[in-house]
């Protein structure tokens, strides 16, 4: 019986089966027998690094070895090795050395593909091909766009074609010092954090022998103005708005202090009658369900008693107040034409609020959700405790005693925000006449029939 040429070629290309496996890393041996379950364990092993020693601390490592005894039975052994002194060697370096030990013992260290770490590796290549792809997975959509743009605009434009290995601390520090003379603290701090993170990653991946960003310091920058709105400015805006949608959105922003992405992502199921529960965020017209800035951001947002009737009035006017519907939608365009989609915060302020503010002489820089949030936090200090302010703004912490020992009391937070709202609004009442949708595009999906506005029960709000 003959053997076809295809079979000869196929069987000649069969790989040599190994015997030993380091948690999925195959060790080559002369024996060709290997159990199939060893192939199921093909996963990356880094081993475990730990410090030990009384007088002289050392880094030690341990990992697993799989093999066979004389009878062919599979056995597993632990192996412990001494790596290097702990002094002067961070943990990541010990982990890298342990990894190299495992690969050398496997005999496959030279088989791992690597980038030639010479002057052909530029800062631009490493930032775009290594740093951003590895870090962007945990960035929110808004932060991803902003941070990527800043890396491109400031860091890559400066060091892009520069060989990565020639980058040094002096160059980075001089550049940061010059940047601080003409840019705000937020821009300089972002560049400072990114350049340090990039060089640290390059050092960890052995593209650099030393980390040039380790000794770089944050330079002093010009004082940043953090403006707030006055009571007269707030009352002027509240009284100048003639649209129920705009009034509701504005009052939620001023008196509840949500972030722009949070308020634009509110759904009607968020409204409980006393608070607004965020279920997601919206950015540039897209809703991201379940994505919030921090764990504390998932906490309900207390709504002052004087703002609740405004929300109820807008719900009665809203075309779609089903639980999953957005509280403040707009109509989509292009592929989403005819759909209710989240508003862009900047567009709402530019088209609906700032024209009113300009007539009142209020600068545009004060008409932002960030300023509204800052104003709320500033005013709350006069009406409640620091912990109440933290609970209202849903910040992660306020340090030491206030963070560890003082607990937020919901009734106290509500009393504080009610006091602040009453102090600002005073005797303000909802307009006796019904507010409709003045100046709105009535062809959108959130169009409201004027007749429905007339059926609304007039609500009188007392201070």
Beta strands, then each sheet from edge to edge (+ up, - down):
strand 1: 20-22
strand 2: 25-27
strand 3: 48-52
strand 4: 58-68
strand 5: 74-85
strand 6: 275-276
strand 7: 280-283
strand 8: 286-289
strand 9: 301-302
strand 10: 329-331
strand 11: 340-342
sheet 1: 1+ 2-
sheet 2: 3+ 4- 5+
sheet 3: 6+ 9-
sheet 4: 7+ 8-
sheet 5: 10+ 11-
end
